[in-house]
Amino acid sequence: MVNITKGILVQCDEAMKQLILDLDEKQTLGQKFIIQDLDERHLFISAEILEALRGKIEDLGGEISVPTGEKTN
């Protein structure tokens, strides 16, 4: 049996990752949302929480970006 989870790959620096891990641990957004802690710069998070997470990080003065597959120079 294969389980499929819809999620978003987040790439960030170590400080932002620690902030996101803290938000998840304290369930600041109402639920745990990290599906997998991949490495020191990447997290796989629930897709449904992305906008709430962006809003919270903006409130705290940070920024989160999700690659769209487009290359910029």
C-alpha positions in Angstrom: 0.0 0.0 0.0 1.3 3.4 -1.0 0.5 6.5 1.1 0.5 9.8 -0.7 0.7 13.1 1.2 0.2 16.5 -0.6 3.0 18.8 0.6 5.4 21.6 -0.2 9.2 21.5 -0.2 10.5 24.5 1.7 14.1 25.6 1.3 15.4 28.1 3.9 18.5 29.0 5.9 19.1 27.3 9.2 17.7 30.2 11.3 14.4 30.2 9.4 14.2 26.4 9.6 14.6 26.7 13.4 11.7 29.2 13.5 9.5 26.9 11.4 10.4 23.9 13.6 9.4 26.0 16.6 6.1 27.1 15.1 5.3 23.4 14.4 6.4 22.1 17.8 4.3 24.7 19.6 1.4 24.3 17.2 1.3 28.0 16.8 -0.8 27.6 13.6 -3.3 25.3 15.3 -1.7 22.0 14.2 1.5 20.3 13.4 2.4 20.8 9.8 5.9 19.5 9.1 5.6 16.2 7.3 9.4 15.5 7.1 12.5 17.3 8.3 14.8 16.5 5.3 18.1 18.1 6.0 19.6 21.3 7.4 18.0 23.5 4.7 14.8 21.6 3.6 11.5 20.8 5.1 8.5 19.0 3.6 5.3 20.7 5.0 1.6 20.3 4.6 0.4 22.2 1.5 -2.8 23.4 3.3 -0.8 25.4 5.9 1.4 27.3 3.5 -0.6 30.6 3.4 -1.0 30.6 7.2 2.8 30.0 7.6 3.6 32.8 5.1 1.4 35.1 7.1 3.0 34.2 10.4 6.5 34.6 9.1 5.7 38.0 7.5 4.3 39.1 10.9 7.6 38.1 12.5 9.5 40.0 9.8 10.9 37.1 7.8 10.3 35.7 4.3 9.6 32.3 2.9 9.7 31.4 -0.8 8.6 28.3 -2.6 10.4 27.6 -5.9 8.1 27.8 -8.9 10.4 26.0 -11.3 11.2 29.2 -13.1 14.8 30.3 -13.3 15.6 34.0 -12.7 18.9 35.7 -13.5 
